[in-house]
Amino acid sequence: MNNQNTKKVLLVMSVVMLFSLTACKDKGKNHYKNYVKSLIAINYLGAGDDYKDTGASKQDAEALYESNMEYFADQIISYYNVTLSDASTMRDEYVKLAKNIYSKVNYSVSAPYQNGDTYFVDVTIYPIDIFNQTYDDVYNYVSDFNTGVQNGDYNSYTLEQYETEFSTGLLNILNTAYIDVKYADPVTITVEIIEDGNSFYISDADFQAIDAAMIAAGKPANPEE
């Protein structure tokens, strides 16, 4: 295949879809803490037994987790400017990477406390810093790959072979880094418990704040074309 485009890493990283669930108010105020912990767990770690504290069924919790991981995988693909329409079998590898990265979520939830008639919990998050952690390695890899493109190293490749080659090297870097992932400075999010009769939940805005803190924003790696 001739005239492959050189690779560029995009600037914007948007993270997972956001899902908050409604729980029943029947286990005392400490259930607020368990609810928030479980809500985070099923969104980023999988259902386990945590769905029981969120008001979701296990099937719904599992589907939620899989959807989030697929969404995050697509964001990684977009971030690194990968064209998987030409190598669709690689998408599963990015979903595995998404699960690997989120297996390292690091957070804690405080005991609930009251201000007036409203309860709050504090969520302390150590943002996963894998995109900055791997910046130099990815930058150098993309730069070397682009040099290979310019030298014609991939002229005999099909589009699928070309994108698979690029993805494999990128995935190797990230899958190695997640094992000993680094974290940015902790961020604390104050979450309001919204009571509604015999049920309660947290707002989309609060969950978006939690989500935004889970992964540190990465710098773009854009070698000169």
C-alpha positions as CSV (number, residue, x, y, z in Angstrom):
1,M,0.0,0.0,0.0
2,N,1.4,3.4,-1.0
3,N,1.2,6.9,0.5
4,Q,0.1,6.0,4.1
5,N,-0.7,9.0,6.2
6,T,1.7,9.7,9.1
7,K,0.3,9.4,12.6
8,K,-0.8,12.2,14.8
9,V,-2.1,12.0,18.4
10,L,-5.1,14.3,19.0
11,L,-5.4,16.8,21.8
12,V,-8.8,16.1,23.4
13,M,-9.5,13.1,25.6
14,S,-13.1,12.6,26.6
15,V,-13.6,9.8,29.1
16,V,-16.4,7.3,29.8
17,M,-20.2,7.6,29.5
18,L,-21.8,8.6,32.8
19,F,-24.5,6.6,34.6
20,S,-25.9,7.3,37.9
21,L,-28.5,4.9,39.4
22,T,-31.2,5.3,42.1
23,A,-31.1,3.3,45.3
24,C,-33.7,2.7,47.9
25,K,-33.4,4.5,51.3
26,D,-33.7,1.5,53.6
27,K,-30.3,0.8,55.1
28,G,-29.5,3.8,57.2
29,K,-27.4,6.8,56.3
30,N,-24.2,4.8,55.8
31,H,-25.9,3.3,52.8
32,Y,-25.1,6.7,51.1
33,K,-21.4,5.9,51.3
34,N,-21.9,2.3,50.1
35,Y,-24.1,3.6,47.2
36,V,-21.4,6.0,45.9
37,K,-18.6,3.5,46.3
38,S,-20.7,0.8,44.5
39,L,-21.8,3.3,41.8
40,I,-18.1,4.0,41.0
41,A,-17.2,0.3,41.1
42,I,-19.8,-0.9,38.7
43,N,-19.0,1.9,36.2
44,Y,-15.2,1.3,36.2
45,L,-14.5,-2.1,37.7
46,G,-17.5,-4.3,36.7
47,A,-20.6,-5.5,38.5
48,G,-19.2,-7.9,41.1
49,D,-21.6,-7.7,44.1
50,D,-21.6,-3.9,44.1
51,Y,-24.7,-3.6,42.0
52,K,-26.7,-4.6,45.1
53,D,-26.1,-1.2,46.7
54,T,-27.1,0.8,43.6
55,G,-30.6,-0.3,42.7
56,A,-29.5,-1.9,39.5
57,S,-29.8,-5.6,38.5
58,K,-26.6,-7.5,37.9
59,Q,-27.5,-7.8,34.2
60,D,-27.9,-4.0,33.9
61,A,-24.7,-3.4,35.9
62,E,-22.7,-5.7,33.7
63,A,-24.1,-4.1,30.6
64,L,-23.3,-0.7,32.0
65,Y,-19.7,-1.6,32.6
66,E,-19.2,-3.2,29.2
67,S,-20.7,-0.1,27.5
68,N,-18.4,2.2,29.5
69,M,-15.3,0.2,28.6
70,E,-16.3,0.1,24.9
71,Y,-16.8,3.9,25.0
72,F,-13.5,4.5,26.7
73,A,-11.8,2.2,24.2
74,D,-13.2,4.3,21.4
75,Q,-11.9,7.5,23.1
76,I,-8.4,6.0,23.2
77,I,-8.7,5.0,19.6
78,S,-9.7,8.6,18.7
79,Y,-7.0,10.1,21.0
80,Y,-4.3,8.2,19.2
81,N,-5.8,8.8,15.7
82,V,-6.1,5.1,15.0
83,T,-8.3,4.1,12.0
84,L,-9.8,0.8,12.9
85,S,-12.2,0.8,10.0
86,D,-9.2,-0.7,8.3
87,A,-8.3,-3.1,11.2
88,S,-11.6,-3.8,13.0
89,T,-10.3,-6.9,14.8
90,M,-8.0,-4.6,16.8
91,R,-10.9,-2.9,18.6
92,D,-11.2,-5.8,21.1
93,E,-7.7,-5.2,22.1
94,Y,-8.5,-1.6,22.9
95,V,-11.5,-2.7,25.0
96,K,-9.1,-5.0,26.9
97,L,-6.8,-2.0,27.4
98,A,-9.6,0.1,28.7
99,K,-10.4,-2.5,31.2
100,N,-6.8,-2.8,32.2
101,I,-6.5,0.9,32.8
102,Y,-9.7,1.2,34.8
103,S,-8.7,-1.8,36.9
104,K,-6.3,0.6,38.5
105,V,-8.9,3.2,39.7
106,N,-7.9,4.5,43.1
107,Y,-10.5,6.2,45.2
108,S,-12.1,6.4,48.6
109,V,-15.5,7.6,49.9
110,S,-16.0,9.4,53.2
111,A,-18.7,8.7,55.7
112,P,-21.8,10.7,55.0
113,Y,-22.2,14.0,56.8
114,Q,-25.0,16.4,57.1
115,N,-25.3,20.1,56.3
116,G,-28.8,21.3,57.1
117,D,-31.2,18.8,55.7
118,T,-28.8,17.5,53.0
119,Y,-26.3,14.7,53.2
120,F,-23.0,14.7,51.4
121,V,-20.0,12.4,50.9
122,D,-16.5,13.3,49.8
123,V,-14.9,11.2,47.1
124,T,-11.1,11.4,47.0
125,I,-9.7,10.2,43.7
126,Y,-6.1,9.7,42.6
127,P,-6.3,10.3,38.8
128,I,-4.7,7.7,36.7
129,D,-1.9,9.4,34.9
130,I,-1.1,6.8,32.2
131,F,-1.2,9.2,29.2
132,N,1.4,11.5,30.8
133,Q,3.3,8.5,32.1
134,T,3.7,7.1,28.6
135,Y,4.1,10.5,26.8
136,D,7.8,10.1,25.9
137,D,7.5,6.5,24.9
138,V,4.4,7.2,22.7
139,Y,6.0,10.3,21.2
140,N,9.1,8.5,20.3
141,Y,7.1,5.5,18.9
142,V,4.9,7.7,16.8
143,S,7.9,9.7,15.5
144,D,9.8,6.5,14.6
145,F,6.7,5.1,12.9
146,N,6.3,8.2,10.9
147,T,9.9,8.0,9.8
148,G,9.2,4.4,8.7
149,V,6.2,5.7,6.7
150,Q,8.4,8.4,5.0
151,N,11.0,5.8,4.2
152,G,8.5,3.5,2.5
153,D,8.8,0.7,5.1
154,Y,5.0,0.1,4.9
155,N,4.4,0.5,1.2
156,S,3.8,-3.2,0.7
157,Y,1.3,-3.3,3.6
158,T,-2.5,-3.4,3.2
159,L,-4.5,-0.8,5.2
160,E,-5.3,-3.5,7.7
161,Q,-1.7,-4.5,8.2
162,Y,-0.6,-0.9,8.5
163,E,-3.2,0.0,11.2
164,T,-2.6,-3.3,13.0
165,E,1.2,-2.6,13.0
166,F,0.7,0.8,14.5
167,S,-1.9,-0.3,17.0
168,T,0.2,-3.3,18.2
169,G,3.1,-1.1,19.2
170,L,0.9,1.5,20.8
171,L,-1.0,-1.1,22.8
172,N,2.3,-2.7,23.9
173,I,3.4,0.6,25.5
174,L,0.1,1.2,27.3
175,N,-0.4,-2.4,28.5
176,T,3.1,-2.4,29.9
177,A,2.6,1.0,31.7
178,Y,-0.8,0.1,33.3
179,I,0.9,-2.6,35.4
180,D,2.8,0.0,37.3
181,V,0.5,3.0,36.6
182,K,1.3,6.4,38.1
183,Y,-1.2,8.7,39.7
184,A,-1.6,12.5,39.7
185,D,-2.3,14.5,42.8
186,P,-5.5,13.5,44.6
187,V,-8.7,15.4,43.9
188,T,-11.7,15.5,46.3
189,I,-15.2,15.8,44.9
190,T,-18.0,16.7,47.3
191,V,-21.2,14.7,46.3
192,E,-24.7,15.7,47.3
193,I,-27.1,12.9,48.1
194,I,-30.4,13.8,46.6
195,E,-33.3,12.3,48.5
196,D,-36.6,11.6,46.7
197,G,-39.2,10.0,48.9
198,N,-37.9,6.5,49.7
199,S,-35.1,6.6,47.2
200,F,-32.0,8.7,46.6
201,Y,-29.3,9.3,43.9
202,I,-26.6,11.7,43.0
203,S,-26.7,14.3,40.2
204,D,-25.3,13.9,36.7
205,A,-23.1,16.9,37.4
206,D,-21.6,15.3,40.5
207,F,-20.9,12.0,38.6
208,Q,-19.4,14.0,35.7
209,A,-17.0,15.6,38.3
210,I,-16.1,12.2,39.6
211,D,-15.5,10.9,36.0
212,A,-13.4,13.9,35.0
213,A,-11.1,13.2,37.9
214,M,-10.6,9.5,37.2
215,I,-8.0,10.0,34.5
216,A,-5.5,12.8,34.2
217,A,-5.6,14.7,30.9
218,G,-2.7,13.7,28.7
219,K,-0.5,16.0,26.5
220,P,-0.8,15.4,22.8
221,A,2.2,13.7,21.1
222,N,2.3,15.2,17.6
223,P,5.6,14.6,15.9
224,E,6.2,16.8,12.8
225,E,4.9,15.2,9.7
